[in-house]
Amino acid sequence: MKRFAYIVQTVLGLLFRHPLVGVCLIPILDNGQIVLVKRRDNGCWSFPGGMVDWGENIQHSIERELTEETGLNLTSLGRLVGVYSAPDRDPRIHSICLTFELQVQGDLQVNDINEISEVKAFPPEQVQEMPLSHDHSQQLNDYLQGQLVIR
């Protein structure tokens, strides 16, 4: 029994002492507007995204999160905006976020009603003035400056 408890403790220690990987999406409509989602947990606007599921590759995670949170379809993958890994960037956990620009189309619709309360498109200049959740204001600035960043 001691051996089993040791193994469980070791596995949990490994799982919870390492950051989780997620994706953050900057969806751009044909008219240049940026799509944001309103989070249920803190009521703030943010870019859609989430954790990469077990057995899932990054491409699938991007497409799944986009559809779940916005109802939109990916038309083309844009550039990698940055890799964000500050331990305090997400107040819930230590996560590493890969942020991508996406060209999207379709009808805005929240499919994940447990996490998202609203989805809406905004002109880029309006998004710049909005307080965003997590470190998404930094991600927006990095996107608008057109540089690949690792933070």
C-alpha positions in Angstrom: 0.0 0.0 0.0 2.9 2.4 0.7 4.3 1.8 -2.7 1.0 2.6 -4.4 0.7 5.8 -2.3 4.2 6.8 -3.3 3.5 6.2 -7.0 0.2 8.2 -6.9 2.1 11.0 -5.0 4.9 11.0 -7.6 2.5 11.1 -10.6 0.4 13.9 -9.1 3.6 15.8 -8.3 4.7 15.5 -11.9 1.3 16.5 -13.3 0.8 19.5 -11.1 4.4 20.8 -11.0 4.5 21.3 -14.8 2.7 23.9 -16.9 -0.1 22.9 -19.1 -0.2 23.9 -22.8 -3.0 25.9 -24.3 -3.8 27.9 -27.4 -5.0 31.4 -27.6 -6.7 32.5 -30.9 -6.9 35.9 -32.5 -9.7 35.3 -35.0 -10.0 37.9 -37.8 -13.1 38.2 -39.9 -13.0 39.2 -43.6 -13.9 42.8 -42.6 -10.9 43.0 -40.3 -12.8 42.8 -37.1 -11.4 40.8 -34.2 -13.6 38.2 -32.5 -13.6 38.2 -28.7 -15.5 36.0 -26.2 -16.9 37.0 -22.8 -15.7 34.6 -20.1 -18.2 33.3 -17.5 -15.6 32.8 -14.8 -14.5 36.5 -14.6 -17.0 38.4 -16.9 -14.1 39.8 -19.0 -13.6 39.8 -22.7 -10.8 37.7 -24.0 -9.5 35.9 -27.0 -11.0 32.4 -27.5 -8.8 29.5 -26.6 -8.1 26.8 -24.1 -6.0 23.8 -23.1 -4.8 21.2 -25.6 -6.6 18.0 -24.8 -4.8 14.7 -24.2 -4.0 13.0 -27.5 -4.8 16.2 -29.5 -2.3 18.1 -31.7 -2.2 21.9 -31.8 -4.0 22.2 -35.1 -7.0 20.2 -33.9 -7.0 22.2 -30.6 -7.1 25.5 -32.5 -10.1 24.3 -34.7 -11.9 22.7 -31.7 -11.6 25.8 -29.4 -12.6 28.1 -32.2 -15.8 26.2 -33.0 -16.7 25.6 -29.3 -16.3 29.2 -28.2 -17.2 31.2 -31.3 -19.1 28.9 -33.8 -16.7 30.1 -36.5 -14.7 28.0 -39.0 -11.0 28.4 -39.7 -10.3 29.5 -43.3 -6.6 29.9 -42.9 -4.0 29.8 -40.1 -2.1 33.1 -39.9 1.1 33.6 -38.0 2.3 32.5 -34.6 2.0 35.7 -32.6 3.9 34.4 -29.5 4.6 31.9 -26.8 3.5 33.1 -23.3 4.8 31.3 -20.3 4.9 33.7 -17.3 3.8 31.6 -14.3 1.2 34.3 -13.3 -0.3 34.9 -16.8 -3.3 32.7 -15.9 -4.6 33.2 -12.3 -5.8 29.5 -12.2 -2.8 27.6 -13.2 0.7 27.8 -14.7 0.1 27.5 -18.4 2.1 28.0 -21.6 0.0 29.6 -24.2 0.7 29.5 -28.0 -1.1 32.5 -29.6 -2.1 32.3 -33.3 -3.7 34.7 -35.8 -6.6 33.1 -37.7 -8.7 34.0 -40.7 -12.2 32.9 -39.9 -15.7 32.9 -41.3 -19.2 31.9 -40.3 -21.9 32.9 -37.9 -21.0 33.9 -34.3 -22.4 31.5 -31.9 -21.4 30.3 -28.4 -21.4 26.5 -28.3 -19.6 26.1 -24.9 -22.2 27.8 -22.7 -20.3 26.6 -19.5 -17.3 28.8 -20.2 -18.5 31.5 -22.6 -21.5 33.9 -22.2 -21.1 35.9 -25.4 -19.2 36.2 -28.6 -18.8 39.4 -30.6 -16.6 41.0 -33.2 -14.9 44.4 -32.7 -12.8 46.8 -34.8 -9.1 46.5 -33.8 -9.0 50.1 -32.5 -11.9 49.3 -30.1 -10.3 46.2 -28.8 -7.1 48.2 -28.0 -9.2 50.3 -25.6 -10.8 47.4 -23.9 -9.6 45.7 -20.7 -9.0 42.1 -21.6 -8.7 39.0 -19.4 -5.4 37.4 -18.5 -2.4 38.7 -20.5 -4.5 39.2 -23.7 -3.8 42.9 -23.9 -0.1 42.1 -24.1 -0.9 39.5 -26.8 -3.0 42.0 -28.7 -0.2 44.6 -28.6 2.3 41.9 -29.8 0.0 40.9 -32.6 -0.5 44.5 -33.8 3.3 45.1 -33.7 3.7 42.2 -36.0 6.6 40.5 -34.1 7.0 37.0 -32.9 7.5 37.1 -29.1 8.5 34.6 -26.5 7.5 35.8 -23.0 
